[in-house]
Amino acid sequence: MTLQVGIIGTGMIGQDHIRRLTNVVSGVEIVGVTDIDQARAAAAAPAGAEVFATPSALISSEKVQAVIICSWGPAHEEQLLACIAAGKPVFCEKPLVTSEAAALRVMEAEVAFGRRLVQVGFMRRFDADYRRLKAVIDGGKLGAALMFHSVHRNASVPEGLYTSEMPLNDTLVHDADISRWLLSDEVNGVEVRVPRRSSRGGALRDPVFVLLHMASGTLVDVEISVNIAYGYDIRGEISCEAGVAALPNRRQP
């Protein structure tokens, strides 16, 4: 059986999903795409896929069985609610939404529907290195986790498209999610600090330093830098009572 999928948003991440679903993953057919830039959607559409004029038209189409949302964050709530109302499974790129109230509305709609339909693009939980790190922590040989140092660096971000809210809404969400999962813990306090700004980011608030206070007392510090120039660099190190466990070097040019 082939799952017929529609893609909302054909920018960089949308095109990457199209590539994977077309060339890597089996049992999937992309039958529709849509984007605010119709020319870009047409250029990204695989052979035979329909280019829909609007996200709502794609979601309501009988040929679309499941949806992948790759549009910008503020558009997610409306699109998620439409998918839930249509009873269609949906994979949503992070952020799920951009406010607490919107998140609650989406969750309440899914609960009212009666089964889970929404998955968020928190891929680190499925990453082999993170899973090995969790196995070490869960194994207990290092004792309780005391501190988790997490680093998220990008060489650059699109000028004018990445705003000062996005380090928290679009980037920190990965670190917050993986902290909860790795530590089997919950966040009950957040501090955000803005150090000296990088001249490379112009008016953008960058870098950003965040301290997550976990319910157990563990502290998680997160460095977010999105104009670091040298490449994409993800790091993670957990300091425990009897040792340290860390991710391997994940730097990419």
C-alpha positions in Angstrom: 0.0 0.0 0.0 1.3 3.5 -0.9 0.6 6.4 1.4 -0.4 9.5 -0.6 1.2 12.6 0.9 0.7 16.4 0.5 3.5 18.9 1.3 2.7 22.4 2.5 5.7 24.7 2.1 8.4 24.0 -0.6 11.2 26.0 0.8 14.6 24.5 1.9 13.1 22.0 4.4 10.1 21.2 2.3 12.3 20.4 -0.7 14.5 18.2 1.6 11.4 16.2 2.6 10.4 15.9 -1.0 13.8 14.5 -1.9 13.7 12.0 1.0 10.1 10.8 0.3 10.8 10.5 -3.4 14.3 9.0 -3.4 14.9 7.4 0.0 11.6 6.3 1.7 9.6 3.5 0.1 5.8 3.2 0.2 5.1 6.9 -0.2 3.9 9.0 -3.1 3.8 12.8 -3.1 0.5 13.7 -4.8 0.3 17.4 -4.0 2.3 20.4 -3.0 1.5 24.0 -2.2 3.5 27.1 -1.3 2.9 30.8 -1.0 5.2 31.1 -4.0 3.3 29.0 -6.6 6.3 29.1 -9.0 8.5 27.6 -6.3 5.9 24.9 -5.6 5.7 24.0 -9.3 9.4 23.8 -9.6 9.7 21.5 -6.5 6.7 19.2 -7.3 7.6 15.7 -8.3 6.3 14.4 -11.6 2.6 13.8 -11.4 2.0 15.8 -8.2 -0.7 18.5 -8.2 0.2 22.1 -7.3 -2.6 23.3 -5.0 -3.5 27.0 -4.8 -3.9 26.9 -1.0 -3.0 24.7 2.0 -6.8 24.2 2.7 -7.3 22.9 -0.8 -4.5 20.4 -0.4 -5.7 19.3 3.1 -9.3 18.8 1.9 -8.3 16.9 -1.3 -9.5 13.3 -1.3 -6.3 12.2 -3.0 -4.2 13.4 0.0 -4.1 10.8 2.9 -1.5 12.5 5.1 0.2 15.9 5.3 3.6 17.3 5.9 3.7 20.9 7.1 6.9 22.8 6.2 5.5 26.4 6.2 6.6 29.1 8.5 5.7 28.8 12.2 2.9 31.4 12.4 0.9 29.5 9.8 1.1 26.1 11.5 -1.9 26.5 13.9 -4.5 27.0 11.1 -3.0 24.2 9.0 -2.8 21.7 11.9 -6.4 22.4 13.0 -7.5 21.8 9.4 -5.7 18.5 9.3 -7.2 17.4 12.6 -10.7 18.4 11.4 -10.1 16.4 8.2 -8.9 13.4 10.3 -5.6 13.3 8.4 -2.3 12.4 10.0 0.2 15.3 9.9 3.9 15.6 10.4 4.7 19.2 11.4 8.1 20.8 11.2 9.0 22.6 14.4 7.9 24.8 15.9 4.5 23.2 16.4 3.1 26.7 16.9 4.4 30.0 18.2 2.4 30.6 21.4 1.2 28.7 24.4 -2.4 29.4 23.6 -2.1 28.1 20.1 -0.4 24.9 21.3 -3.3 24.3 23.7 -5.8 24.8 21.0 -4.1 22.2 18.8 -3.8 19.8 21.6 -7.4 20.2 22.6 -8.6 19.7 19.0 -6.6 16.5 18.8 -8.0 15.2 22.1 -11.5 16.0 21.0 -10.9 14.1 17.8 -10.1 11.0 19.8 -6.7 9.8 18.6 -3.3 11.1 17.8 -2.8 12.7 14.4 0.0 15.1 15.0 3.8 14.4 15.1 6.4 17.2 15.5 9.7 17.2 13.7 11.9 16.5 16.8 14.3 14.1 15.0 17.0 14.1 17.7 15.0 11.4 19.6 15.6 9.1 16.7 19.3 10.0 16.2 21.6 7.1 17.0 24.1 9.2 18.9 21.4 10.7 21.1 20.0 7.3 21.7 23.4 6.0 22.8 23.8 9.0 25.1 20.4 8.3 26.7 21.3 4.6 27.2 24.3 5.7 29.2 22.3 8.0 31.4 19.5 5.5 31.9 22.0 2.8 32.7 22.8 4.6 35.9 26.6 3.9 36.1 27.4 7.6 36.1 24.8 8.4 38.8 22.4 11.3 38.6 22.6 13.9 35.9 23.7 17.2 37.3 24.1 19.5 34.3 23.5 19.2 30.6 25.5 21.5 28.3 23.8 21.8 24.9 25.2 23.8 21.9 23.3 24.7 18.7 25.4 26.7 16.1 24.6 27.6 12.5 27.0 29.1 10.1 24.3 31.6 9.0 20.6 32.1 8.6 18.6 33.9 5.8 18.8 37.7 6.3 15.4 39.2 7.0 13.7 35.8 7.3 15.1 34.6 10.6 13.9 37.0 13.3 14.9 37.5 16.9 12.1 35.4 18.2 13.2 32.4 16.2 16.2 31.3 18.3 13.6 30.4 21.0 10.6 29.4 18.8 12.5 27.5 16.1 15.9 26.6 17.6 15.6 26.2 21.3 12.6 23.9 20.9 15.0 21.1 19.8 17.2 21.5 22.9 14.1 21.7 25.3 12.6 18.6 23.8 15.8 16.5 23.8 16.5 17.6 27.4 13.2 16.3 28.6 13.7 13.1 26.7 17.4 12.5 27.6 16.9 13.3 31.3 13.4 11.9 31.7 12.6 15.2 33.3 10.4 18.2 32.9 11.2 21.9 32.5 9.8 24.1 35.3 11.7 27.3 34.8 13.5 29.2 32.0 16.0 32.0 32.0 17.1 33.8 28.8 20.2 35.9 28.6 21.5 37.9 25.6 25.3 38.4 25.6 27.2 40.8 23.4 25.7 40.6 19.9 27.6 39.2 17.0 28.2 41.8 14.3 27.5 39.2 11.7 23.8 39.1 12.6 23.1 42.8 12.2 20.1 43.7 14.3 19.3 40.0 15.1 19.5 39.0 18.7 22.3 36.5 18.4 23.8 34.7 20.2 21.4 33.7 23.0 22.1 31.8 26.2 19.2 29.9 27.9 19.1 28.1 31.2 16.5 25.5 31.7 15.6 24.5 35.3 14.5 20.9 35.3 12.1 19.6 38.0 14.7 17.3 39.4 17.1 20.2 40.0 19.3 19.4 37.0 20.3 22.5 35.0 20.5 22.6 31.3 22.4 25.5 29.6 21.9 26.0 25.9 24.0 28.2 23.6 22.3 29.3 20.4 24.5 30.9 17.8 23.1 31.3 14.2 25.9 33.3 12.5 29.0 31.4 13.8 30.5 31.3 10.2 32.5 28.1 10.4 29.7 25.6 10.0 26.8 23.6 11.6 27.8 22.4 15.1 25.7 20.5 17.5 27.2 19.5 20.9 25.9 17.8 24.0 27.6 16.9 27.3 25.9 15.6 30.4 27.8 16.0 33.7 26.8 13.3 36.2 27.8 12.4 39.8 30.4 9.9 38.6 31.5 11.0 35.2 30.6 12.7 31.9 28.8 11.5 28.8 28.9 13.4 25.6 27.9 13.3 21.9 30.7 12.7 19.4 31.8 15.7 17.3 28.9 16.6 15.1 30.4 19.6 13.3 29.7 20.0 9.6 31.2 22.7 7.3 
